[in-house]
Amino acid sequence: LTWKLTDWMSKHNRQRPRARSRAFRSPKRRLLVLCEGRLTEPQYLTGLKISERKPSVEIEIPDVQGTPLTLVKEGVDRKRQSEKESKRQKDEFLKYDEVWCVFDKDEHPYVPDALQLARSNGIKIALSNPCFELWLLLHFRDQPGARHRHDVQQLVGQHVSGYEKKIDFTNFVDGIDDATRRAARLDSDAEEEGELCRNPTTGVYKLILSIRS
């Protein structure tokens, strides 16, 4: 009787379907990048996203265009929306880990207000002075000193044939590490001299490091 009972239990257990293992998703950092520029910045960053295979990085040009302050306000709204949706659906993956705003110092008004609003709401800033093209130029050479944006754009054209506000990311991919090192040094020198965000500096390297991490 004992043998028959043991045999029956063994057969019964073999026939029972295995309990399904719970679905598991490895955490991926979700980044939202809002660009002021409609061409150069999103083209470069999209090329980087593809090169680094980072599908969780979202690069957008907001419908609402205006000053850097407008861009940061949009970033604050999008960050809050993602947090509300994450809470509503009880899914942490719906929340942005970082929200970045990419814009130029140029001659925009309210830049200090934009920076303050960003700090108060956990928005990260990639500010270039005078322009995003400074970041591109640093892929090829050391900083050119304080320059007008048009001068910096012309200098980029000396290194990239046919550059006219259009980005072929393959022209820049080999110089990312050099650009990061040069931009970080500019930032450090400006900070030591109490002139944050001066011409020439660019915080784009911080965004690049975050995307590549």
C-alpha positions in Angstrom: 0.0 0.0 0.0 2.8 2.4 0.9 4.5 1.6 -2.5 1.3 2.2 -4.4 0.7 5.5 -2.6 4.2 6.7 -3.3 4.0 5.7 -6.9 0.7 7.6 -7.3 2.0 10.7 -5.8 5.1 10.6 -8.0 3.0 10.3 -11.2 0.6 13.0 -10.0 3.4 15.5 -9.4 4.8 14.8 -12.8 1.4 15.6 -14.4 0.9 18.9 -12.5 1.9 21.9 -14.6 4.7 24.0 -13.2 3.8 27.3 -11.7 4.6 30.2 -14.0 7.6 32.2 -13.0 6.8 35.9 -12.4 7.8 38.2 -15.3 11.0 40.1 -14.5 12.2 43.2 -16.3 15.7 44.3 -15.7 15.7 48.0 -14.8 16.7 50.4 -17.6 17.4 54.1 -17.1 14.7 56.1 -18.9 15.9 59.5 -20.0 13.9 62.3 -21.7 16.0 64.9 -23.6 14.2 68.1 -24.8 16.0 70.1 -27.4 15.7 73.8 -28.2 17.3 73.4 -31.6 15.3 71.6 -34.3 18.2 70.2 -36.3 21.7 70.0 -35.0 21.1 68.9 -31.4 18.5 66.2 -32.1 20.4 64.9 -35.1 23.6 64.5 -33.1 21.9 63.0 -30.0 19.8 60.6 -32.1 23.0 59.4 -33.8 24.5 58.9 -30.3 21.4 57.0 -29.1 21.6 54.6 -32.1 25.4 54.2 -31.7 25.1 53.4 -28.0 22.0 51.2 -28.5 20.0 53.1 -25.9 16.3 52.7 -26.8 15.2 54.0 -23.4 16.6 57.5 -24.3 13.8 59.7 -25.7 14.9 62.7 -27.7 12.2 65.2 -28.5 11.7 68.7 -29.9 8.7 70.2 -28.0 5.9 71.7 -29.9 6.1 74.7 -27.7 9.1 76.7 -28.8 10.5 79.8 -27.1 13.1 80.7 -24.5 15.1 78.3 -22.4 12.6 79.1 -19.6 9.8 77.7 -21.8 11.8 74.6 -22.5 12.5 74.0 -18.8 8.8 74.5 -17.9 8.0 71.8 -20.5 10.6 69.5 -18.8 9.0 70.0 -15.4 5.5 69.2 -16.8 6.8 66.0 -18.5 8.6 64.9 -15.4 5.5 65.3 -13.3 3.3 63.6 -15.8 5.6 60.5 -15.9 5.6 60.4 -12.1 1.8 60.5 -12.0 1.4 57.8 -14.6 4.0 55.7 -12.8 2.0 56.0 -9.6 -1.4 55.4 -11.3 -0.3 52.2 -13.0 2.0 51.2 -10.2 4.9 50.8 -12.6 8.2 52.4 -11.8 9.4 51.9 -15.4 7.0 54.6 -16.6 8.9 57.3 -14.6 11.8 59.2 -16.1 15.0 58.8 -14.3 16.3 62.0 -15.7 14.9 64.8 -17.7 17.4 67.0 -19.7 16.9 70.3 -21.4 19.5 71.2 -24.1 19.8 74.9 -25.1 22.2 77.6 -26.0 23.1 80.7 -23.9 23.2 82.8 -27.1 21.2 86.0 -26.5 18.2 84.3 -24.8 16.4 86.1 -22.0 15.6 84.5 -18.7 18.4 82.0 -18.7 19.1 82.5 -15.0 15.4 81.9 -14.3 15.5 78.7 -16.4 18.5 77.5 -14.5 16.9 78.2 -11.1 13.6 76.5 -12.1 15.6 73.5 -13.3 17.5 73.2 -10.0 14.2 73.5 -8.0 12.6 70.7 -9.9 15.3 68.2 -10.5 15.7 69.0 -14.2 19.2 68.6 -15.7 20.6 71.2 -18.1 23.1 70.9 -21.0 23.8 74.6 -21.6 26.3 75.7 -24.3 27.8 79.1 -24.5 27.8 80.4 -27.1 26.2 77.5 -28.9 25.9 73.7 -29.4 28.5 73.8 -32.1 31.1 74.4 -29.5 30.5 70.8 -28.4 30.9 69.7 -32.0 34.2 71.6 -32.4 35.7 70.1 -29.3 35.6 66.7 -31.1 38.5 68.0 -33.3 40.4 70.6 -31.4 40.9 72.5 -28.1 38.7 75.4 -27.2 38.9 78.4 -29.5 38.5 81.1 -26.8 35.5 83.3 -26.5 33.7 83.4 -29.9 30.4 84.4 -31.5 28.2 81.5 -32.4 28.7 82.2 -36.1 32.5 82.0 -35.7 32.2 78.6 -33.9 29.9 77.3 -36.7 32.5 78.3 -39.3 35.2 76.5 -37.3 33.2 73.3 -37.3 32.9 73.6 -41.1 36.7 73.6 -41.3 36.7 70.1 -39.9 33.5 68.6 -41.3 33.1 69.0 -45.1 29.7 70.2 -46.1 28.6 71.0 -42.5 25.6 73.3 -42.8 23.5 72.6 -39.7 23.2 69.0 -40.7 24.8 66.2 -38.7 26.3 63.0 -40.0 27.1 61.4 -36.6 29.8 59.2 -38.2 31.9 62.4 -38.5 31.9 62.8 -34.7 31.8 59.3 -33.2 35.6 58.9 -32.9 36.0 62.3 -31.1 33.5 61.9 -28.3 36.1 61.0 -25.6 38.3 63.9 -26.6 35.3 66.3 -26.7 34.2 65.1 -23.2 37.7 65.7 -21.8 38.0 69.1 -23.3 34.5 70.2 -22.2 35.1 69.0 -18.7 38.3 71.0 -18.5 36.6 74.2 -19.8 33.9 73.7 -17.1 36.5 73.1 -14.4 38.5 76.2 -15.4 35.3 78.4 -15.4 34.2 77.1 -12.0 37.7 77.8 -10.5 37.5 81.4 -11.8 33.9 81.9 -10.6 32.5 82.3 -14.1 30.1 79.3 -14.6 28.6 79.0 -18.0 31.0 81.6 -19.5 32.0 81.7 -23.2 33.3 79.2 -24.1 31.8 76.3 -22.0 29.3 73.5 -22.7 27.6 71.2 -20.4 26.6 68.8 -23.2 29.4 66.4 -22.0 27.4 65.7 -18.8 24.4 64.6 -20.9 26.7 62.4 -23.1 28.2 60.7 -20.0 24.7 60.0 -18.7 23.5 58.5 -22.0 26.6 56.3 -22.3 26.6 55.1 -18.7 
